[in-house]
Amino acid sequence: MKTSFEHGKASKRKCCVHLNKICRLIGLLSRRDKNKTVVKVFYYALVKRGTFFGCSELSRISRINRLTCLHHLKRMKQVGIIESRRGEYRLVYSSLQEIVNDFREQSNTLFDEVAKSAKNLDEELGIT
């Protein structure tokens, strides 16, 4: 039985173009990843969203080395996109827009904190 990961090469390719950009912008795509395997791992996690999947399953279906899959899953977990339970993984979010909105909120909070610290430092140094 084929999964949706194996269907629709044209639509998958188009999705991967967008995912490539998203992965690059959120820091998941490194220069070392010449084959953009993180994009394929992210795509699979999106297809399976809401359900846990194993690294071996992902490796078999995506034809990506198991250790490479594990590396990307761990990086995605560090970023907060993936969660794990007993050696299985799943996407934390239900959509890409949800990921973007959460990242935006985190960025806004970070910049608010930086602005507050900058203001306090300017006042202490008598810059303003």
N, C-alpha and C positions, 0 to 999 in steps of 0.2 A: 504494500500500500504506500503510495507516494504522499509525502507531506507537502504542505504549501511551500515549503522551502525549495522543493524540487520542481515546482510548476512555474510557468510564466517567465521564461528567460528575459524577455524584453522588459516586462514590468519590474522584474528583480534587478536588472541592470540599471534602470531608471531610478529605482529606490536606492540602489547602492551609490549612485552619483550624489544624491542628496545626503545619504548617510556619511559618505566620505567627507563632505563639507562639515557636517555636524561633528564628526569624530575629530577632525582637524581643529575646529574652533573650540571644542571643550578639552583639548589636550590629550585625547586618546590615540590619535594617529601620529606615530613618530616617524622620523626619517628612516629608521632601521626597518620599518615594516614595508618593504618594497612591494610585496604582493597585496598590501592592504587587507591582511587577514583579520584585523580588528573590525573592519567594516562588515566582513562576512559573519563574524561572531555576533556583532551587534544586530545584524539583520536576523539571524536565527533567534536571538533572544526576543526580538520584536514579534516574530512569527509565533513563538511559543509563549508569549506574554501571559502571565497569570498561572502558568504551570511550571513545575520544576522539571529540569532536564539535567542529564548527566554529561560530563565532559566527554566520555567515550562515545556517547550518542552523537553529540555535536561534531566530534572529530570524524566519525564514520560518515555522517551525512554531508558535511561540508568539505570533506577530504583535506582537512587541515591537520597537521601533526597534533597529537593529543597534548603535548607539552606546550605548544604554541597556544592552543585553545585555553589551557589552564592559565597560562600567563595573562592572556587578555581578560579572561573572566576575573582573575584576581585584581587586575588594574581597574576594571569596571566596578568591582566591589569597593575598592578604595575610593573611587569617585562618588560612590553612592547610587549607582545605576542598577547594580545587581546585588542580590542577597543570596546567601547560601544556607543550606540546611542538610546536614548529613551527607556531604559530598555532592549535593545537587544544587543547581542554580536557577534563579528566575529573575526576570526584570521586575524591579520595584514599582515602576510606573505603568500606567495603562496606555499611555500615548507619548509620542515625541513632544507634543505641545506641553504636556504635563512636566516633562523633563526640563524643557526650555523655561517654563514659568517658574519652576523651583530654582533653577540656576539663576534666573533673573532676580528672584527674591533674595537669594544668598548673596549675589553680587551687590545689590542695593544695600543690604545690611552691612556688608564689608565696607563699601564706600562711605556710608554714614559714619561708621566707626573711624575710618581714616580721616574724614573731614572734621570730626569732633576732636581727634588728637591733634590735627594740624592747627585748628583754631586755638586749642589750649596752648600749644607750643608757641604759636605766633604771639599770643598774649604774654606768655612768660618771658619771651625774648624781646618784647616791646616792638614787634614788627608791625602790628596793626594799630 
